[in-house]
Amino acid sequence: MAVMLVTTCLTSLAIILCWHKPPIIALYYLLFFGAIDLLYFSAGAGTNYYAGVGF
């Protein structure tokens, strides 16, 4: 699940450096998909903690 979050961060960096788009576009991308990834990550982390498995 953390790989999705890292991929989102690196893609926003590629938007700026490789595609030469304005940084505001990368920020919008990071906020939108980062929020989805963080929700998914927190849901998975919570289930492991409450199930007794731990991290």
GICOR-V349647 format. One record per backbone hydrogen bond with DSSP energy under -0.5 kcal/mol. CO is the residue of the C=O (numbers start at 1). NH is the residue of the N-H. If there is no record, write none. Layout:
CO&NH  CO&NH
This chain:
1&5  2&6  3&7  4&8  5&9  6&10  7&11  8&12  9&13  10&14  11&15  12&16  13&17  14&18  14&19  15&21  22&25  22&26  23&27  24&28  25&29  26&30  27&31  28&32  29&33  29&34  30&34  31&35  32&36  33&37  34&38  35&39  36&40  37&41  38&42  39&43  40&44  41&45  42&46  43&47  44&48  45&49  46&50  47&51  48&53  48&54  49&52
